[in-house]
Amino acid sequence: QLKDDSPYSGLVKIQSPGSCGLQFYNQLLALQVEHKELIIDYRFAPNTSVEQAVANHSADIGFLTQAPALSEVTSHKIGQEPLLLVTPAAIKNPT
């Protein structure tokens, strides 16, 4: 559906968990400023909600932090982000 649309005009609905959204949000805002006819509806949601939104076509694109479980969606790995565990300094070996 997206292939037939102009890449720089119209509404694009995107969803992701907050961790992904923080990576993309500023870049998407800059894209909107550059292309005045582009409207990006970006929503933050948990993985399961993002996956469901893509499956029922209420979102055009979704970013997930885990592999999808629904057969109605297809995924492509686009990156990898390190997971960091933060603990109080007094904890030397977290278990």
TORRO-664736 format. One record per residue: x, z, y of N, C-alpha, C in turn. Coordinates in steps of 0.2 Angstrom, whole numbers, plus 2048, in hexadecimal, padded with zeros to 3 digits. Atoms other than C-alpha are relative to their C-alpha. Example, Ala and Ser with C-alpha at 12.3 -4.5 7.8 and 13.67 -1.06 7.14 Angstrom:
residues 2
8048007FA83E8277EA804800806;7FC7FF7FA8448247FB7FC803805;
This chain:
residues 95
8048007FA800800800804800806;7FC8007FA80E80480C8047FA802;7FC8067FF8177F48097FD7FB805;8048047FC8097EA812800802808;8007FD7F980A7F58228067FF804;7FA8007FB8157F38318048077FF;7FC7F980182380082F800804806;7FF7FC7FA8228058417FA801804;8067FF7FC8108078457FB8037FA;8057FD80580181083D8018077FE;7FF7F98027FE8208358038017F9;7FD7FE8068098278277FF8077FF;8017F980280483781E8058027FB;7FA7FD8048138418177FF8077FF;8007F980281385280E8078027FD;7FB7FD80482185D808800807801;7FF7F97FF82686F805804801806;7FC7FF7FA82E8778148087FE800;7F980280184087580D8027F9801;7FF8087FF83E86280D7FF7FE807;8028027F983586181D805802805;7FB7FE7FB84386A8278057FB800;7FB80580084E85C8217FE7FA804;8038067FD84384E8277FD800806;8057FF7FA8388548358037FD806;7FD8027F98448518448017F9800;7FF80780184884083D7FA7FC801;8078037FF83683B83C7FD800807;8028007F983284184D8047FB804;7FC8057FC8418378547FD7F97FF;80280680283A82884B7F97FE803;8068007FC82982B8538017FE807;7FF8017F983082C8648037F8801;7FE80780083981B8617FB7FB7FF;80580580282A81285A7F9804802;8067FD7FD81B8178657F97FF7FC;80680180480E8108598008037F9;7FF7FC80781481A84A7FD807801;8037F980080A82A8468028037FA;7FF7FD80681183583A7FD8077FF;8047FA8018068438338048047FA;7FC7FC80481284F82B7FE8077FF;8037FA80280C85E8218048037FB;7FC7FC80481586C8197FB8037FB;8047FE80580E8718088048027FA;7FD7FF8068138787F78017FA7FC;80080580481986C7EA7FA7FD7FC;80680280480986C7E07FB7FD805;8048037FB7FF8687F08027F9802;7FE8077FE80A85A7F57FF7FB7FA;8018058068098527E37F97FE800;8088018017F68547E37FE7FB806;8028047FA7F584C7F58027F97FF;7FE8078027FF83D7EF7FC7FD7FB;8048038067F583B7DF7F97FE803;8078027FD7E483B7E98007FC806;7FF8057FA7EB8307F77FE803806;8017FD7F97E983D805807801803;7F98017FE7FC83B8078037FA7FE;7FD80680180682B8088068017FC;7F97FE803817833803800807800;7FE7F980181C8447FC8078017FE;7FA7FE80282C84C7FB7FF8077FB;8017FA80582E8597EC8078037FF;7FA7FD80283B8657E78018017F9;8008008078378637D57FC7FA7FD;8038068038328557C97F8801800;80780080081F8517CA7FE8017F9;8047FF8078138567BC7FB7FB7FF;80680480080584A7C08027F97FE;7FE8078028058397B87FE7FB805;8038057FB7FC8317C78067FF806;7FA8017FB80D8337D18067FD7FD;7F980280281E82B7D0805803804;7FB7FD7FC82E8337D68067FC7FF;7F98037FF83F82D7DB804806803;7FC7FB7FE84D8397DD8047FD806;7FD8037FA8548377EF806805803;7FA7FB7FE8608467F18008067FC;7FF7F98048668577EB802805806;7FF7FB7FB8668677F58028067FC;7FE7FA8048708767F07FB806801;8047FA8008678867EC804806801;7FC7FA7FE86E8967F47FC8067FF;8037F980186A8A87EF803804805;7FD7FB7FB86C8B47FD7FE8077FF;8017F980186D8C67FA803805805;7FC7FB7FB8728D68048078007FD;7F98008018858D88058028057FB;7FF7FA8058848E87FA7FF7FE7F9;80180280787F8DE7EB8067FB7FE;7FA80480288F8D77E37FF7FB7FB;8028058068888CF7D37F88007FF;8078008018768CB7D47FE7FE7F9;80380180786C8CB7C47F97FD800;
